Amino acid sequence: MQKYKIFEKFETHQHKLDFLDMINDFRKEYLNDLEYEKVTMDKIDELSKNVIFLTMYDYNLEKDVYDKPVGICELILSKRHGRDTIGVFTIYFKEKYRGLNLISHFEQIGEKIAKNMNRLYSFIPSEKYFLNNKDTLAKRGYVCYDKLSDSFARDNPRYLEVCYALYKENVEGARLLSDKDIKDMFVYVESETQNQTCIGIKDGKFAGVVYKYGKVSFGKEEDENGNLPMQFQYDIVDNNGIPREQFDEDFFNLIGDILVEVMEEQTKNEPVNRKDSSK
């Protein structure tokens, strides 16, 4: 007899009540003293159009039944990169069952359901979890990722934090997990010949290139991934001897990612050290 069992649907009314109690415990713990709307039966029915609710039970030896709920998970049905996706999201365990590597059980079920539904599987952690566990995530088979937009799962309280989608297969437009963090790829460079701070690329095939941004603008409508399309101009100040024809889509994507990082730094109101750090 296996110790834990995951139910992929509410087989009884009690299953639904168990999930309801735990999702509200999750919101209470996560949001602390912030005001939040409790999840109701009606809300679960409404979300069930785009969400699969999983509940994990511990085996009750005395009663020979799985009747002790220990964890929950939401599988989010969405579309990213032009493909139908399913994402493991909102994982929550009762305190006694944390640190037992039970997350992998939900991942396995998510992968199985994704395969059966012919959807791209993803795992969706918070930014803090992602940054602190990149090596572990790579060992679990994830190879690339992208950052989710604010429009993704707006109703989920976990989205008070930035979240990432990780994939176990190469996805066009996603960054490789083995890539360096974008913040480690560049430095701010001051130059007497320029009237603004420039960007110096530190690593990769464009190492040594210095450039500056021009006008930046955003589209009015979100794309299929829930992002506002960004357009920007740039000028290369120093090509470091790299031929013009080598500044291809890879370069444009790189400086686009750097621009997003720069803008996020400014949004967080963090003091940015713009002294010449290239020396």
C-alpha positions in Angstrom: 0.0 0.0 0.0 1.5 3.4 -1.0 1.8 5.9 1.7 0.5 8.9 -0.3 -2.2 9.1 -3.0 -3.0 12.1 -5.2 -6.6 12.5 -6.3 -6.9 14.3 -9.7 -10.5 15.3 -9.1 -13.0 15.7 -6.3 -14.4 12.1 -6.0 -16.5 13.1 -2.9 -17.9 16.3 -1.5 -15.4 15.9 1.4 -12.5 16.0 -1.1 -13.7 19.4 -2.2 -14.1 20.6 1.3 -10.6 19.4 2.2 -9.1 21.3 -0.8 -11.1 24.4 0.1 -9.8 24.4 3.7 -6.2 24.0 2.5 -6.3 26.6 -0.2 -7.6 29.1 2.3 -4.9 28.1 4.8 -2.4 28.8 2.0 -3.8 32.2 1.4 -3.9 33.1 5.1 -0.3 31.9 5.6 1.0 33.5 2.4 -0.7 36.9 2.7 -0.2 37.2 6.4 -2.1 40.3 7.6 -3.1 41.5 4.1 -6.7 41.5 3.2 -7.7 38.6 0.9 -10.8 37.0 -0.5 -11.5 33.5 0.8 -12.0 30.9 -1.8 -15.5 29.5 -2.0 -17.2 26.5 -3.6 -18.5 28.7 -6.3 -15.0 30.1 -7.0 -13.6 26.6 -7.3 -16.3 25.8 -9.8 -15.5 28.9 -11.8 -11.8 28.3 -11.8 -12.2 24.6 -12.8 -12.5 25.7 -16.5 -8.8 26.5 -16.5 -7.5 24.8 -13.4 -7.1 21.1 -12.4 -7.2 20.7 -8.6 -5.0 18.0 -7.0 -5.2 16.9 -3.4 -2.7 14.6 -1.7 -3.8 12.3 1.1 -1.9 10.3 3.7 -2.9 6.7 4.2 -4.9 6.0 7.4 -3.8 2.5 8.5 -6.5 2.1 11.1 -9.3 2.8 8.7 -7.6 1.4 5.6 -8.4 4.6 3.7 -6.8 7.8 2.4 -8.5 10.4 4.5 -5.8 12.7 5.8 -5.3 15.6 3.4 -1.6 16.8 3.5 -1.1 18.8 0.3 -2.7 20.5 -2.6 -1.7 21.7 -6.1 -3.2 23.6 -8.9 -2.5 22.8 -12.5 -3.0 25.9 -14.6 -4.2 25.4 -18.2 -2.8 28.2 -20.4 -1.1 29.0 -23.7 2.5 30.1 -24.0 4.9 30.4 -27.0 2.0 29.4 -29.3 1.4 26.1 -27.5 -1.2 24.8 -25.1 0.4 24.4 -21.7 -0.2 23.0 -18.3 1.7 24.3 -15.3 2.3 22.9 -11.8 1.3 25.9 -9.6 0.3 26.8 -6.0 1.8 23.9 -4.2 1.0 23.9 -0.5 1.6 21.3 2.3 0.7 21.1 5.9 3.7 22.0 8.0 4.3 18.4 9.2 4.8 17.3 5.6 7.1 20.0 4.3 10.7 19.1 3.4 9.8 15.6 2.5 10.3 16.1 -1.3 6.6 15.5 -1.9 6.6 18.2 -4.6 8.0 15.6 -7.0 4.7 13.6 -6.7 2.7 16.6 -8.0 5.3 17.1 -10.8 4.9 13.5 -11.9 1.1 13.8 -12.0 1.4 17.1 -13.9 3.7 15.6 -16.5 1.3 12.6 -16.9 -1.7 14.8 -17.4 0.2 17.1 -19.8 1.1 14.1 -21.9 -2.4 12.8 -22.0 -3.8 16.2 -23.0 -1.0 16.8 -25.5 0.1 20.0 -23.7 3.5 21.5 -22.9 4.4 20.7 -19.3 5.8 23.4 -17.0 6.6 24.0 -13.4 5.8 27.5 -12.0 7.8 28.5 -8.9 8.1 31.9 -7.3 11.2 34.0 -8.2 12.7 33.4 -4.8 12.3 29.6 -5.1 13.6 29.7 -8.7 16.8 31.7 -7.9 17.6 29.7 -4.8 17.1 26.3 -6.4 18.4 26.6 -10.0 20.9 23.7 -9.6 18.3 21.5 -8.1 15.7 22.3 -10.8 18.3 21.4 -13.4 18.9 18.1 -11.7 15.1 17.5 -11.8 15.3 17.8 -15.6 14.3 21.4 -16.3 16.3 22.9 -19.2 14.8 26.3 -19.9 12.6 29.0 -18.4 10.9 32.4 -18.9 9.4 35.0 -16.6 5.7 35.2 -16.5 3.8 38.4 -17.1 1.6 40.1 -14.6 -1.5 39.0 -16.5 -0.8 35.3 -15.8 -3.1 33.9 -13.1 -4.1 37.3 -11.7 -6.5 35.7 -9.3 -3.8 33.6 -7.6 -2.5 35.2 -4.5 1.0 33.7 -5.1 1.3 36.2 -7.9 2.1 38.9 -5.5 5.6 37.6 -6.4 7.2 37.3 -9.8 7.0 33.8 -11.1 8.8 31.7 -13.7 7.7 28.9 -16.0 10.3 26.1 -16.3 10.2 23.5 -19.1 11.8 20.1 -19.5 12.2 20.5 -23.2 13.8 23.3 -25.3 11.1 26.0 -26.0 11.7 28.6 -28.6 11.9 32.1 -26.9 12.8 30.7 -23.5 16.2 31.1 -21.8 18.4 28.1 -21.0 18.6 27.3 -17.3 22.4 26.9 -17.8 22.7 30.5 -19.0 24.1 33.0 -16.6 21.7 35.3 -14.8 21.1 38.3 -17.0 22.3 40.7 -14.2 25.7 39.1 -14.4 26.0 39.6 -18.1 26.4 43.4 -18.2 27.9 46.5 -16.4 27.1 50.2 -16.5 29.7 52.2 -18.3 30.2 55.9 -18.2 32.0 57.7 -21.0 33.1 61.3 -21.5 32.1 61.0 -25.2 28.5 60.0 -24.4 25.8 62.0 -22.8 24.2 59.0 -21.1 25.1 55.8 -19.3 26.1 53.0 -21.6 25.9 49.2 -21.2 28.9 47.0 -21.5 28.4 43.3 -22.1 30.7 41.1 -20.0 30.3 37.6 -21.3 29.4 35.5 -24.3 30.1 36.1 -27.9 29.3 39.8 -27.6 31.7 40.3 -24.7 33.4 43.7 -24.8 30.6 45.4 -26.8 29.4 48.7 -25.5 26.0 50.2 -26.5 23.3 52.6 -25.4 19.6 52.6 -25.5 17.5 55.1 -27.4 13.7 55.5 -27.3 11.7 52.8 -25.5 8.0 52.2 -26.1 5.4 49.6 -25.4 2.4 48.3 -27.4 -1.1 48.8 -26.2 -2.3 45.2 -26.5 -0.8 42.1 -24.8 0.6 39.3 -26.9 -0.4 35.6 -26.5 1.9 35.3 -23.5 0.3 38.2 -21.7 3.2 40.6 -22.3 3.1 44.1 -23.7 5.4 44.1 -26.8 8.4 46.3 -26.2 10.1 48.3 -28.9 13.4 50.1 -28.4 16.2 51.8 -30.3 19.9 51.3 -29.6 23.3 52.5 -30.8 26.5 50.5 -30.7 29.2 52.7 -29.2 32.1 50.1 -29.4 31.7 46.9 -31.4 35.0 45.5 -29.9 36.0 44.4 -33.4 33.0 42.2 -34.0 31.7 42.5 -37.7 28.4 44.2 -38.2 26.8 41.1 -39.7 27.3 39.2 -36.5 24.9 41.5 -34.5 22.0 39.2 -35.2 18.8 38.2 -33.4 20.8 36.7 -30.5 22.3 40.2 -29.9 18.8 41.9 -30.1 17.3 39.3 -27.7 20.2 39.8 -25.3 20.0 43.5 -25.1 16.2 43.2 -24.8 16.6 41.0 -21.7 19.2 43.5 -20.3 16.7 46.3 -20.8 14.0 44.5 -18.9 16.5 43.9 -16.1 17.5 47.6 -16.0 13.9 48.7 -16.0 13.1 46.3 -13.1 16.0 47.7 -11.1 14.5 51.2 -11.6 11.0 50.0 -10.7 12.2 48.5 -7.4 13.8 51.9 -6.6 17.1 50.3 -5.9 20.1 52.6 -6.1 22.0 51.7 -9.3 25.7 52.0 -9.2 26.5 53.6 -12.5 30.2 54.1 -12.0 32.4 52.6 -14.6 32.6 49.0 -13.4 34.5 47.8 -16.5 37.9 48.6 -15.1 
